[in-house]
Amino acid sequence: MDVSIAEAKRTHPVIGDHRSARSTEASKIPETMRAAAIDRFGGPEVLSLHTLPVPKVGVGDVLIAVDTAGVGVWDAEIREGSWAPSNRRRFPLVLGTDGSGVIAAIGSRVRRFKLDDRVYAYSYDNPKGGFYAEYVAVSAKMVAHIPKPLDLEHAGAIPTTGLTALQGIDDALHLKKGESIIIHGATGGVGSLAVQFAKLRAARVLATASGEDGLEFARSLGADIAVDGRHGDIAAAAREFAPNGVDAMLALAGGDSLERCLAAVRPAGRVAYPNGIEPEPKKRRGIHVIPYDAVPGVREFARLGRAVEAAKLKVPIAGVYALADAAKAHERIAAGHVLGKIILRIH
């Protein structure tokens, strides 16, 4: 359920010790900030509002005044400790792998950005903290200007999911015009974008979803066929869709239906999945199974930006929460059946 948020404008004093960064009176930086962080691993209840120092900007970093932060299942896994970040980060741990905002300060060696640029970014295991905060310091290599069709809210929802979806379609599967693909788990943050990127490559898409609303949602994004992954006859739908077997599959969900989808892939077909999907697709003789991680970088973001514009990308927002309600956002993730992406609105 969407959460109504009252926007409030605040004036901050200028911080005096960001000596490696360029800033102006127009981009005032406070000493401290609000952040949603954890002091121990656990359930959604361990995520609470903290007052923390604004992270310092290194020579190769930018400081982003965060507008929107994405919320994903990977954040919940980090919160639980089941997908723990490296030892470089200690409690309190600010969650959040991606988001959008405006540049508030710039490291002395950074040349691609100027103050007040509108940007989006993805940095998993960022040593200076995550995006569930009013400010985040990120390596400039992990940051890009927002593609023209997107506003801050929708741009903040897609750095992790957009890179994961596009690199699955293009780099892992090398999907070509006219090929058939199953996108298993087509209605989540990654799947909803992967359907559109597959159609951008002129592929034929069979999407799996759950519930009538999920099926309609997948079709609205461009899927040629949508089948209920829990209760539908995937084998029959796949045979009708591609009598000789589908060429490729992007596995974005586990469950019993994953094996039924795998059985529909033709010999010498390809199956890709982002690391972290459980259970992982089982290897089958004659089928190429490709695990991968989303990779951020200057070229990767440039390619994502071109794809966003070419696809006239729809970015479905399933729920909007205030920073103080980050725990409620995690409860919503845990409830499942999220059509699109959950976000936090920070400023």
N, C-alpha and C positions, 0 to 999 in steps of 0.2 A: 504494500500500500504506500502511495506517495506521501511524503511528509511535508507539510507546508512550512516554509522557512521565511522568516522575516529578515531581510537584509538590513544591516546596520553599518553606517559609515563611522570610522574611527580615525583619529589623528595620532600618529606615533612620533615620539622623539627620535632624533637621528642618533644612531649608534656610532661610537667613535673609534672602534678598534678593527674595522674591516679594512686594514691597511693595504691588503693585496687586491682589493676590489675597487672598481669605479662606481660611484653612486652619485645621485643628485638630490637636491631638496625635494624634487617631485617624487622621488622614490624613497621615502623615509623608512628607516629600518629600526625597529624597536630592539631593546635589550632582550626581551623575552617574548614568547609566543604561546598560544594555545596549541595543544597537540593531543590526539587520541593515542594513548600508549599503554603498554602492559608492563607490570612489575614482576610478573611470573607467568608461566604458561598455564593455560586452562581454557574454560569455556568463554562464551561471549561476555560474561560478567567481569572478567579480569581486564577488559578494555575500558578505560576511563579517561576523563579529561585531565590533562596535566598542564602545568606551566613550566616551560623548559627554555633554556637559552636558545636564541636564534643561531642556527649552525653557521660556523665561520666559512668564508669563501676562499678556497684555494686558488692558486694562480690559473689553473685550468678549469675552474668551476664557474657556474652561474648560480645566483640565488634567485629562486622563483617565489613570488608571492602567489600562493596556491589559490586558485579559484575553485577547481573541481578535482577530486581524487576518485580514482576507480576503486571498486571493492570487488574482490574475486575470491573464489574458493581457495586459492593459494594463500591469500591473507589469513583465512581461517586456519589453514594448516600450519602456518607460521605461528599463529596465536596459540594453537594447541601444543606446539612443540614437535609435531610429527614431520614437519618439513622445516627444520630449524635453520636459521641463517648461520653464517660463519661466526667464529669466535671473536671476530673484530668488533661485533656489536654486543653491547651489554644493556642490562635493564637500567632505566626504563627504555623499552624498545618501541619506537614509533613505527607503526605498520604502514603499508601502502607502497606498491611498486610503481604506480604511474599516476599521472594527472596533468593538469593544464594550469596556466596562470600567466603572469606577466613578469618580465625580467626586472628585478629590484637592485641587483648588483652584479658586477661582471669581473671575473678574475683578470689579472693584468696581462695574461697571455691569450685571452680569448678575443677573437676578431669577428666572428660570424654573427654576433648579436649586439644590439644596443639596448639601452634602458627602455623599459616599457614595451618591448616587443612581446607579442602574444605567442606563447610557445606551448608545446606539449612534450612530455618526456616519459621514458621508461628506464628505471634503474632498479633491478632486483638486487637485494642485499647491499643497499647503499650504505657505506660506512658512516655517513653523516645523518642517517635517519630517513624515514619514509615520508610519504605524501599525505598522511593523515595529520596535517599540521598547517599552520598559517604560512610557514616558509619551509623550503627545502633547498639544500645546496647539492647540486648534481654536476657531475662531469659534463662539460659542454658537448662531448661526443654523444651523449645520451639524450640530447635535446634537439628539437627542430621547430621551425616556424609552423604555425597551424595552417593546414591546407585551406584555401579560400572558401570552400563550401561550408566549413564547419565553424560554429561558435565555440566559446570556451567550454561550455557545458558538454557538448557532444564530443569535442576533441579530447577532453579529459577522460572520457569513457573508453577510449580506444587504443592508447599506445601499446599496452600489453596484448590485448585481444587482437588488434589490427595486425601487429607484427606476427603474432602466432598464426592467425588465419592466412595471411598472404604468403608467409614462408612455407606453410604447409601445402598450400595449393601450388605455388610456383617452384620452390626450392626442393622440397621433399618429394612431391608427386610429379612435378613437371607436367602438369595437366595441359592437355592440348585441345584445340578446337575439335568439337564433335565427339570427344570421349565422354564416357559415362562415369559418374562418380556417386558413391553413397557418402553423404555427410551424416555421420551417426552422432546425434546430439546437436541438432541443427538450430536449436532455439536459444541457446545460451549466449554469453558474451562473445565467445570465439565463433561458435557455429553460425550465428546470425550474420556475421560478416563473411565467413567462409562461403556461405551460399552465394552471396553477391559477388565475391571475387571469382568463384567458379563460373558463374554466368558471364562475368566480364571476359573470361577466357573462352567463351562460347562453348562451354561444356554442358552436358545434360545432367541434371541434378535430381537424385532421389534422396529426400531428406527424411530422417527419422525424428519423431517428436513424441510428445505424450499429450493426450487429451484433445478434444475438438478444438480448443483455443490454440493449442500448440500446433496442430496441423494447419489451421487457417493462417497462423502466424508465419509458418515456414513457407506456405504458398505465396503469401503477400510479399515475401522477400525475393521471390523468383524461382523457387523450387518447382521443377516440372511435375514431380509426384511427391506426396508426403504420406508416410505410413506411421501408424502408432507403433513405437518401438517396444512397448510393453504387451500390448494386446493384439496388434495387427499381424497379418501373415506376411512377414518380411520376405520369405522365400518366394511366395507367389507374386508379390509386387515386383520383386527383382527380376523374376523370369519374364514377366510381361514387359518390364522396362528395358531389359537387356538380355534377350534369350540366350546369348552365348556367355553370359557373365559380365559383370561390370568391370571396367578397366581399372578403377582406382577407388580407394576408400580413405576418408579422413575420420579417424576414430577419436571422438571428443567426449565419449562417455563409456562407462563399463557396463556391467550387468549381463544377464543371460542373453539379451538381444545382441550383444557384441559378437558372440559366436555365430549367431544366425546371419548377421551381416557379412562376417568373414566368409561364410559358406557360399555367398553370392558372388564373390570376386573370381574372375576367370583365371585360369592358369597363366602364369607370367604377369599377373596383375600386381598392382602396388597398393600397400597399406601403410599409411603414415599416422603417427600419433605423437602429441606433445608429451614429453617426459612428465610424469606425475599422474597420468591416467591410470586408474586401477579398476579392475585388473588390466594389465597390459594385454594387447592382442597376442594370442598364441601364434607361434610360427607355424606355417603350413608349407608343405613341400610345393615348390614351384611358385610361391608368392613372395614377393619382396616386401619385408616388413621394415619400416624405417622410423626409428624414434628420432625426435629432434627437439631442440630448444629454440625459442624465439631469440633472435640476436638483434640488439639495438646498435645503431651506429649511424654515421652521417649518410652513407649511401643507402642503408636500409630504410631510414626515415624518408629519404628523398623518393625512393621507390614506392613506399607506402603512400606518400602524398600524391604521387601521380595516379596511383590506383584509386585512391579516395575520390579524386576529381573525375577520373574516367568512368568510374562506376556510379557516380552521383550517389555516393554511399548513404544509405539510411542507417542511423545509429540508434537502435531502439533503447530507450531508457526505461527500465522496469521499476525503478523506485529512486527517490531523492531524499537523502537524510542530512540533517545538520551534523556538524562535527561532533557536537555533544551527544548525538544519538548514534555514534558509531557502533556501539554494542547492539542496538536494535537492527542496524544494517546487517550485522553478522548473524543475528537471529533469523532475519529474512533469508539470507543465503542458506542457512541450515534447514529451513523449511522446504527448500527445493522448488521446482517448477518456476524458475525465474525466466521470463521471456525477455531476453535482452541483458542489460547491464545495470547493476546497482551502483549508485554514485553517492559521494559525500559532497555537499556544497560548503566550501570553506569560508569564502568571503562573500 
